[in-house]
Amino acid sequence: MASAADPHRLTLGPPEAARNGEQHMENRELTMDDYLAMVKRRLKVILIPALLAPIAGFLVSYAFPPKYSSQSLVLVEGQKVPDAYVTPVITSDFTQRLATMQQQVLAGNRLRPMIERLGIAKPGEEGAIIQEIRANMSVEPVITDISGSSSSSSSSSSSKKSKGGKKPTGTALPGFYVKYTSSTPRRAQQICAELTGLLVEENLRTRTGVAQGTTDFLTRQVDEAKSTLDDQDAKLADFKRKYMGQLPGDAENNLRILMSMNSQLDSNTQTLNRAQQDKAYTESLLAQQLAAWKTSGSSNSPQTMEQQLNNLQAQLMQLQARYTNDHPDVIKTKADIVEVKKRLAEANNAANAASDTPQKANASEPPEIRQLRLQVHQYDGVIAQASADQKRLQSQIQLYQARTAMSPTIEEQYKVLTRDYDNAQNLYRDYLTKKSSSELAANMESQQQGEQMHVLDPAGLPSDPTFPNRLFFAGGGLGAGLALGVGIALWLEIRDRSIRTERDAAVAMDLPLLVSVPWVSEEEETVSINGNGQGRRPFWGRGNGHAPDRDRVGA
């Protein structure tokens, strides 16, 4: 039956039929035409909040106090001296250094003098002003969208990324923005300019302090390394003096000396043995000569020598009778006669001397015995010298043998001392090189040839507030109004259980549709003349589509 409130809507009569129809209506699938019909029916409900909400948002923006932002641009220039000649003292990441400088600038002891200079704080409000400055200040690196077009390879990679739908990543430039937000334009500009100056001063102070601190530290390290090197040098010199001739470099020389001394000892032993043998032989000859001389001592009397002289003269006469005067036997006999006469004369002279000297004259030894005694004395000297040389060589051989035996231990100790000395020397040279480089860097910073910060764009006086953004508020109101209107329209459609099309009727009754009759209002007359001249009303039958929105189909 039709509802009295809406003449264009038909509802099911009995309650049970109505509940079943509602369940079937909830379970059916909606098409795009259904959604378009919903939008058309609820267009006013959606448009009214969407139009009123932006106006409300724009008016609400006037309820917030305005805030002004002042911004400055600082350019960071790299050091003017190439890095190949002077190594920079600070090599950390620029973003990290910037964050560190920001925290140092925002310290209370740095902000209080600035607040006093500007006169922006009343007595007792410095703490609140400091917290406000910390909250409203921001430092951001300069970011650009330039890609790597400086080289062909980077250009090709950028083009490939753009084809793949990826945007090129930004590249940090040597610079940063300092931004400060305040309630008045003049205050924002003043504080932004002061903070920018503090950052520039902090960078210069930090770089100078780091350079000087590095130089001082390396100076202390050089002094300590030099002291350690001197200690190691003294230890090494003492070790060399203590073990002179036993060092690893002397091992080969010691072996050569030892072999040479062994050869000298062998030669000395042979000389000693030969001298001892010669001495023994000479002593035996001396004993024989002494024995012969003592036995012949009695034949030296004048009577005996006269008898020998007579015998020799008789023998000479016999030889001269047989041989000439040039014959050797004749010459020898004549010489013996002369010798005997000489000895006879000496004996006679000795007999005529004083009575207390006959024994000394008789005790004088012949030259042969004296010569043998001299040879024995010489052999004693040779034996003594050879024995002394033998002892000296044996002592030196034992010394060099001990040196050779101790060479591995001494070599190990020497290696440890040498290694420590080399390490100390290398460390000293390394620190000395670093100190020279640090001094160059400190001089470069003092002459302002290192990294410098320059204010490229000083803080300006803002003309428009950055908050509230009235267009943003209006846009937010538009979005909220649309959401509200769509929500209300959805809520109304969910609660609406009307049957408007033949499809709704078929779904609601779960019965096949036999025929559908259009709704004809009393004020509507649509008559068309067919070919036979008869008039009829518009009619849409089964399967011919949906009825117009103004038609409601009942079943």
C-alpha positions in Angstrom: 0.0 0.0 0.0 1.1 3.6 -0.6 2.4 5.8 2.2 0.3 8.9 2.9 3.3 11.0 3.5 5.0 10.4 0.2 2.6 9.8 -2.7 5.5 8.7 -4.9 6.6 5.9 -2.6 5.1 2.5 -2.1 5.6 0.4 1.0 4.6 -3.2 1.9 1.5 -3.5 3.9 1.8 -6.2 6.6 4.6 -5.8 9.2 6.1 -9.3 8.5 6.1 -8.6 4.7 7.8 -5.2 5.5 10.5 -6.9 7.6 11.2 -9.5 5.0 11.3 -6.8 2.3 13.8 -4.8 4.4 16.1 -7.8 4.8 16.1 -8.5 1.1 16.7 -4.8 0.3 19.7 -4.8 2.7 21.2 -7.8 1.0 20.9 -6.7 -2.6 23.9 -5.3 -4.5 23.9 -1.6 -5.6 24.9 -0.5 -9.1 26.4 2.8 -10.3 23.0 4.0 -11.2 21.8 3.5 -7.6 24.7 5.6 -6.3 24.1 8.3 -8.8 20.4 8.4 -7.8 21.4 8.6 -4.2 23.7 11.6 -4.9 20.9 13.3 -6.9 18.4 12.8 -4.1 20.8 14.0 -1.4 22.6 16.8 -3.3 21.2 19.6 -1.1 22.2 17.7 2.0 25.8 17.5 0.7 26.1 21.0 -0.7 24.8 23.0 2.2 27.5 21.9 4.8 30.2 22.0 2.0 29.4 25.7 1.4 28.9 26.8 5.0 31.9 25.0 6.5 34.7 27.0 4.5 33.1 30.2 5.6 33.0 29.0 9.2 36.7 27.9 8.9 37.8 31.2 7.5 36.0 33.1 10.3 37.5 30.7 12.9 41.0 31.6 11.7 40.6 35.1 13.1 40.2 33.6 16.6 43.9 32.6 16.7 46.7 35.1 17.4 48.9 35.8 14.3 52.5 34.6 14.2 55.2 36.1 12.0 58.3 34.2 10.8 61.6 35.8 9.8 64.1 33.8 7.9 67.8 34.3 7.0 70.1 32.3 4.6 73.7 31.5 5.6 76.1 30.4 2.9 78.9 28.0 3.9 82.1 28.4 1.9 84.7 25.7 1.8 88.3 26.3 2.7 90.3 28.3 0.1 93.4 26.1 0.4 93.1 22.7 -1.3 92.7 19.7 1.0 95.7 18.1 -0.6 97.9 20.7 0.9 96.2 21.4 4.3 94.0 18.8 5.8 90.9 20.4 7.4 90.7 20.2 11.2 86.9 19.4 11.2 85.8 16.5 9.0 82.5 15.6 10.6 79.1 15.8 8.8 77.8 19.3 8.2 74.3 18.4 9.5 75.7 17.1 12.8 77.9 20.1 13.2 74.9 22.4 12.5 72.8 20.6 15.1 75.6 20.9 17.7 76.1 24.6 17.0 72.3 25.1 17.3 72.3 23.5 20.8 75.3 25.6 21.8 73.7 28.8 20.6 70.5 28.0 22.5 72.3 27.6 25.8 71.2 29.9 28.5 74.5 31.7 28.9 74.5 32.6 25.2 70.9 33.7 25.1 70.8 35.9 28.2 73.2 38.6 26.8 71.2 38.7 23.6 67.9 39.1 25.5 69.5 42.0 27.5 70.7 43.7 24.3 67.3 43.5 22.7 65.4 44.4 25.9 62.6 41.9 25.1 62.3 40.4 28.6 60.9 41.9 31.8 62.5 41.2 35.1 61.8 37.5 36.0 60.8 36.5 32.5 64.1 35.5 31.1 63.5 31.8 31.6 60.2 32.0 29.7 61.7 34.0 26.9 64.6 31.5 26.6 62.1 28.6 26.4 60.1 30.5 23.8 63.2 31.1 21.7 64.2 27.5 21.9 60.7 26.4 20.8 60.3 28.9 17.9 63.8 28.6 16.4 64.5 26.2 13.6 67.6 25.5 11.5 67.3 23.6 8.2 70.0 22.8 5.6 69.4 24.2 2.1 67.8 21.4 -0.1 67.5 21.6 -3.8 65.9 19.3 -6.4 68.7 19.4 -8.8 69.7 16.0 -10.0 73.1 14.7 -10.9 73.2 16.5 -14.3 76.8 17.5 -13.8 78.0 14.2 -15.4 76.6 12.1 -18.2 76.4 9.0 -16.0 74.3 10.7 -13.3 72.1 12.3 -16.0 71.3 8.9 -17.5 70.6 7.4 -14.0 68.3 10.3 -13.3 66.4 9.8 -16.5 66.0 6.1 -15.7 64.6 7.0 -12.3 62.2 9.5 -13.8 61.0 6.9 -16.3 60.4 4.5 -13.4 58.2 7.1 -11.7 60.7 8.1 -8.9 61.5 11.6 -8.1 65.2 12.6 -7.8 66.3 13.0 -4.2 67.3 16.4 -2.9 70.9 17.4 -2.5 72.2 19.3 0.5 73.9 22.5 -0.5 76.6 24.3 1.6 74.2 26.5 3.4 71.2 26.6 5.8 68.2 28.6 6.8 67.6 30.1 10.2 64.0 30.7 10.9 62.3 32.3 14.0 58.6 32.7 14.7 57.2 35.4 17.0 54.1 37.4 17.7 55.4 40.6 16.1 57.3 41.1 12.9 60.0 43.4 14.4 60.7 40.9 17.2 60.9 38.0 14.8 63.4 39.9 12.6 65.6 41.0 15.5 65.8 37.6 17.2 66.4 35.8 13.8 69.3 38.2 13.0 70.8 37.8 16.4 70.6 34.0 16.3 72.1 34.0 12.8 75.1 36.1 14.1 75.5 33.8 17.1 75.7 30.7 14.7 78.3 32.4 12.5 80.4 33.4 15.6 80.0 29.9 17.1 81.2 28.3 13.9 84.3 30.6 13.8 85.0 30.1 17.5 84.5 26.3 17.3 86.8 25.9 14.3 89.5 28.1 15.9 89.2 26.3 19.2 89.4 22.8 17.6 92.4 23.8 15.5 94.3 25.3 18.5 93.2 22.4 20.8 94.4 19.9 18.3 97.7 21.6 18.0 98.1 21.7 21.8 97.2 18.1 22.1 99.6 17.0 19.4 102.4 19.2 21.0 101.9 17.2 24.2 101.9 14.0 22.4 105.1 14.9 20.5 106.8 15.7 23.8 105.7 12.4 25.3 106.8 10.5 22.2 110.2 12.3 22.2 110.7 11.4 25.9 109.8 7.8 25.2 112.1 7.7 22.2 115.0 9.1 24.2 114.4 6.4 26.9 114.4 3.7 24.3 117.6 5.2 22.7 119.4 5.2 26.0 118.3 1.6 26.7 119.5 0.5 23.3 122.9 2.3 23.7 123.4 0.7 27.2 122.6 -2.7 25.7 125.1 -2.2 22.9 127.8 -1.2 25.3 127.1 -4.1 27.6 127.0 -6.7 24.9 129.6 -5.2 22.5 130.7 -7.8 20.1 127.8 -10.1 20.9 125.0 -8.3 18.9 123.2 -10.1 16.1 125.3 -8.3 13.5 128.5 -9.5 15.2 127.6 -13.2 15.1 129.2 -13.9 11.7 132.3 -11.9 12.6 132.6 -13.8 15.9 132.5 -17.1 14.0 135.2 -15.9 11.6 137.4 -14.7 14.5 136.8 -18.0 16.3 137.9 -20.0 13.3 141.0 -17.8 12.9 141.9 -18.2 16.6 141.6 -22.0 16.3 144.0 -21.9 13.4 146.4 -19.7 15.4 146.1 -22.1 18.3 147.0 -25.0 16.1 150.0 -23.2 14.7 151.1 -22.1 18.2 150.8 -25.7 19.4 152.9 -26.9 16.6 155.6 -24.2 17.3 155.6 -25.1 21.0 156.0 -28.8 20.3 158.8 -28.1 17.8 160.6 -25.7 20.3 160.3 -28.3 23.0 161.8 -31.0 20.7 164.6 -28.7 19.6 165.4 -27.8 23.2 165.5 -31.4 24.2 167.9 -32.2 21.3 170.1 -29.2 22.1 170.2 -30.2 25.8 171.3 -33.7 24.8 174.1 -32.2 22.6 175.1 -29.9 25.4 175.3 -32.8 27.8 177.5 -34.7 25.3 179.8 -31.6 24.8 180.1 -31.0 28.5 181.0 -34.6 29.1 183.6 -34.6 26.3 185.0 -31.2 27.5 185.3 -32.5 31.0 187.2 -35.7 29.9 189.5 -33.6 27.8 190.2 -31.1 30.5 193.3 -33.1 31.7 194.8 -33.0 28.2 195.2 -29.3 28.2 198.5 -29.3 30.3 201.7 -28.0 28.7 203.4 -31.3 28.8 200.6 -33.0 26.9 200.4 -30.2 24.4 204.2 -30.4 23.8 203.8 -34.1 23.2 200.9 -33.4 20.8 203.0 -30.8 19.1 205.9 -33.2 18.6 203.6 -35.8 17.2 202.0 -33.4 14.8 205.4 -32.2 13.6 206.6 -35.8 12.9 203.3 -36.4 11.1 203.8 -33.3 9.0 207.3 -34.4 8.0 206.0 -37.8 6.8 203.2 -36.1 4.8 205.5 -33.6 3.2 207.7 -36.4 2.1 204.8 -38.0 0.4 202.7 -35.0 -0.7 203.1 -31.5 -1.8 202.3 -28.5 0.4 198.9 -28.0 -1.3 197.6 -31.4 -0.2 194.6 -31.1 2.2 196.2 -33.4 4.8 199.4 -31.3 4.8 197.3 -28.1 5.2 195.2 -29.6 8.0 198.3 -30.8 9.9 199.9 -27.4 9.6 196.7 -25.8 11.0 196.6 -28.3 13.9 200.3 -27.5 14.7 199.5 -23.8 14.8 196.5 -24.4 17.0 198.5 -26.6 19.4 201.2 -24.0 19.6 198.7 -21.3 20.4 197.1 -23.4 23.1 200.6 -24.2 24.5 201.4 -20.5 24.6 198.1 -19.8 26.4 198.8 -22.6 28.9 202.2 -21.3 29.6 200.8 -17.8 30.1 198.2 -19.1 32.4 200.8 -21.0 34.4 202.8 -17.8 34.9 199.6 -16.0 36.3 198.8 -15.6 39.9 198.3 -18.7 42.0 194.6 -17.9 42.8 193.4 -18.0 39.1 194.3 -21.3 37.8 190.8 -22.9 38.4 189.0 -20.0 36.4 191.3 -20.5 33.5 190.9 -24.2 33.6 186.9 -23.6 33.9 186.5 -21.5 30.8 184.2 -23.4 28.4 184.8 -23.8 24.7 182.7 -21.8 22.1 180.7 -24.8 21.1 179.4 -25.4 24.6 178.6 -21.7 25.1 176.7 -21.7 21.7 174.6 -24.7 22.8 173.8 -23.0 26.1 172.7 -19.9 24.2 170.4 -22.1 22.0 168.9 -23.7 25.0 168.2 -20.3 26.5 166.6 -19.2 23.2 164.4 -22.3 23.1 163.3 -21.5 26.7 162.2 -18.1 25.6 160.3 -19.5 22.5 158.6 -22.1 24.7 157.6 -19.5 27.3 156.2 -17.1 24.6 154.4 -20.0 22.9 152.9 -21.1 26.1 151.7 -17.6 26.9 150.2 -17.2 23.4 148.6 -20.6 23.8 146.9 -19.6 27.1 145.8 -16.2 25.6 144.3 -17.9 22.5 142.5 -20.5 24.6 141.1 -17.7 26.8 139.9 -15.8 23.7 138.5 -18.9 22.1 136.5 -19.6 25.3 135.2 -16.0 25.2 134.1 -16.1 21.6 132.6 -19.5 22.1 130.5 -18.1 25.0 129.5 -15.2 22.8 128.4 -17.5 20.1 126.4 -19.6 22.6 124.7 -16.5 24.0 123.8 -15.1 20.6 120.2 -16.4 20.4 119.3 -14.9 23.8 121.0 -11.6 23.2 119.5 -11.5 19.7 116.0 -11.9 21.1 116.6 -9.1 23.7 118.1 -6.9 21.0 115.1 -7.5 18.7 112.7 -6.5 21.5 114.7 -3.3 22.2 115.0 -2.5 18.5 111.3 -3.1 17.9 110.4 -0.8 20.8 112.8 1.8 19.5 111.4 1.6 15.9 107.8 1.9 17.2 108.7 4.9 19.4 110.5 6.5 16.4 107.6 5.9 14.0 105.2 7.2 16.6 107.3 10.3 17.1 107.5 11.0 13.4 103.8 10.4 13.0 102.9 12.9 15.8 105.5 15.3 14.4 103.8 15.2 10.9 100.4 15.6 12.4 101.5 18.5 14.5 102.9 20.3 11.5 99.6 19.7 9.6 97.6 20.9 12.6 99.8 24.1 12.9 99.1 24.8 9.2 95.4 24.3 9.8 95.5 26.6 12.8 97.3 29.3 10.8 94.8 28.8 8.0 91.9 29.3 10.4 93.5 32.3 12.0 93.9 33.9 8.6 90.3 33.0 7.7 91.3 30.8 4.8 89.3 27.8 6.1 85.6 27.1 6.0 83.6 30.3 6.5 80.0 31.2 7.0 78.5 34.3 5.4 75.0 35.7 5.7 73.8 35.6 2.1 70.2 36.7 2.8 69.8 38.6 6.2 66.6 38.3 8.2 63.8 40.3 6.7 60.8 42.0 8.2 57.7 39.7 7.5 54.7 41.4 6.1 52.1 38.6 6.4 51.6 36.2 9.3 52.6 32.6 8.7 49.9 31.4 11.1 47.0 31.2 10.9 46.8 30.4 7.2 43.3 31.5 6.4 43.2 29.6 3.1 44.3 26.5 4.9 41.5 27.0 7.4 39.0 27.5 4.6 40.2 24.4 2.8 40.0 22.4 6.0 36.4 23.7 6.5 35.6 22.6 2.9 36.9 19.1 3.6 35.1 18.9 6.9 31.8 20.2 5.3 32.0 17.6 2.5 32.6 14.9 5.0 29.7 16.0 7.1 27.4 16.3 4.1 28.4 12.9 2.8 28.0 11.4 6.3 24.5 12.8 6.7 23.5 11.7 3.2 24.7 8.1 3.9 22.8 8.1 7.2 19.6 9.2 5.5 20.0 6.6 2.8 20.6 3.8 5.3 17.4 4.7 7.2 15.3 5.0 4.0 13.4 1.8 3.2 11.4 3.0 0.2 10.9 1.0 -3.0 11.5 3.2 -6.0 12.2 0.8 -8.9 10.9 -2.5 -10.2 14.2 -4.1 -9.1 13.5 -2.9 -5.6 10.1 -4.3 -5.7 11.3 -7.7 -7.1 14.0 -7.9 -4.4 11.6 -6.8 -1.6 8.9 -9.3 -2.4 11.1 -12.1 -3.7 8.5 -12.9 -6.4 8.7 -12.6 -10.2 7.5 -9.3 -11.6 4.6 -9.8 -14.1 3.8 -6.2 -15.0 4.7 -2.7 -13.9 2.4 0.4 -14.1 3.8 3.9 -14.1 2.8 6.3 -11.4 0.5 9.0 -12.9 0.0 12.1 -10.9 -3.1 14.2 -11.1 -1.3 17.2 -12.4 0.7 15.4 -15.0 -0.7 14.6 -18.4 1.5 13.2 -21.0 -0.3 12.1 -24.1 1.3 11.0 -27.3 -0.4 10.4 -30.6 0.5 7.1 -32.3 0.1 6.3 -36.0 -3.6 5.3 -35.6 -4.5 8.7 -34.0 -5.0 7.2 -30.6 -3.5 8.7 -27.5 -1.8 6.7 -24.7 0.3 7.3 -21.6 4.0 6.5 -21.3 4.6 2.9 -20.2 7.7 0.9 -19.4 7.4 -2.8 -19.2 9.4 -5.6 -17.7 13.0 -5.5 -18.6 12.9 -2.0 -20.1 15.0 -0.3 -17.4 14.3 1.8 -14.3 11.4 4.1 -13.9 12.0 7.9 -13.7 13.0 9.2 -10.2 9.6 10.8 -9.9 7.9 7.4 -10.5 7.4 4.9 -7.6 6.5 1.4 -8.4 4.2 -0.6 -6.2 3.7 -4.3 -6.3 
